[in-house]
Amino acid sequence: MVMSVCVAILGLEEFCEQYVKHFLAQGVTGKQLLCLSHSDLEKCSVTKVGHQETIMEGLECLIHLVSDFFLYQDKTENVF
């Protein structure tokens, strides 16, 4: 799951690469990643507000993708 967090962070923007080691040091899991707040980002050394906003927006998109995926799965399971 740690690698999933790294991949998710790296996939947001090029500048996010500098924060991966901080997320790893904090032991952030995939589930925690989807629930991060601005103060959590500060604990992971993301202190620039613009970077925080970009990460939060990216995570919001990821949350919608995950939600849509599971919604689609539920609908297709009931087809047959």
C-alpha positions as CSV (number, residue, x, y, z in Angstrom):
1,M,0.0,0.0,0.0
2,V,2.9,2.3,0.6
3,M,3.9,2.1,-3.1
4,S,0.3,3.0,-4.0
5,V,0.7,6.2,-2.0
6,C,3.9,7.0,-3.7
7,V,2.4,6.4,-7.1
8,A,-0.6,8.5,-6.3
9,I,1.5,11.4,-5.1
10,L,4.0,11.2,-8.0
11,G,1.1,11.2,-10.4
12,L,-0.3,14.5,-9.3
13,E,2.4,17.0,-10.4
14,E,6.2,16.9,-10.9
15,F,6.8,19.0,-7.8
16,C,5.2,16.3,-5.7
17,E,8.3,14.1,-6.0
18,Q,10.0,16.1,-3.3
19,Y,7.3,15.1,-0.8
20,V,7.2,11.3,-1.3
21,K,9.9,10.7,1.3
22,H,7.9,12.7,3.9
23,F,4.7,10.7,3.2
24,L,6.8,7.5,3.6
25,A,8.4,8.8,6.9
26,Q,4.9,9.5,8.2
27,G,3.7,6.1,7.2
28,V,0.7,7.4,5.3
29,T,-1.5,4.6,3.9
30,G,-3.8,4.8,0.9
31,K,-6.8,5.2,3.1
32,Q,-5.2,8.0,5.0
33,L,-4.1,9.6,1.8
34,L,-7.7,10.0,0.7
35,C,-8.6,11.7,4.0
36,L,-5.7,14.1,4.4
37,S,-6.3,17.7,5.6
38,H,-4.1,20.8,5.1
39,S,-2.7,20.2,8.6
40,D,-1.8,16.6,7.7
41,L,0.0,17.9,4.6
42,E,2.0,20.3,6.8
43,K,3.1,17.3,8.9
44,C,4.3,15.7,5.7
45,S,6.4,18.9,5.0
46,V,4.0,20.3,2.4
47,T,4.1,23.9,3.6
48,K,3.5,25.8,0.4
49,V,-0.2,26.6,0.1
50,G,-0.2,26.2,-3.7
51,H,1.3,22.8,-3.4
52,Q,-1.3,21.9,-0.7
53,E,-4.1,23.0,-2.9
54,T,-2.8,21.1,-5.9
55,I,-2.4,17.9,-3.8
56,M,-5.9,18.4,-2.3
57,E,-7.5,18.9,-5.7
58,G,-5.7,15.8,-7.1
59,L,-6.8,13.7,-4.1
60,E,-10.4,14.9,-4.6
61,C,-10.2,13.7,-8.2
62,L,-8.8,10.4,-7.1
63,I,-11.6,10.0,-4.5
64,H,-14.2,10.6,-7.3
65,L,-12.5,8.1,-9.6
66,V,-12.4,5.5,-6.8
67,S,-16.1,6.2,-5.9
68,D,-17.1,5.9,-9.6
69,F,-15.2,2.7,-10.0
70,F,-17.0,1.0,-7.1
71,L,-20.3,2.4,-8.1
72,Y,-19.8,1.0,-11.6
73,Q,-18.7,-2.4,-10.1
74,D,-21.9,-2.5,-8.0
75,K,-24.0,-1.8,-11.1
76,T,-22.3,-4.4,-13.3
77,E,-22.5,-7.1,-10.6
78,N,-26.3,-6.9,-10.6
79,V,-26.6,-7.3,-14.4
80,F,-26.7,-11.1,-14.4
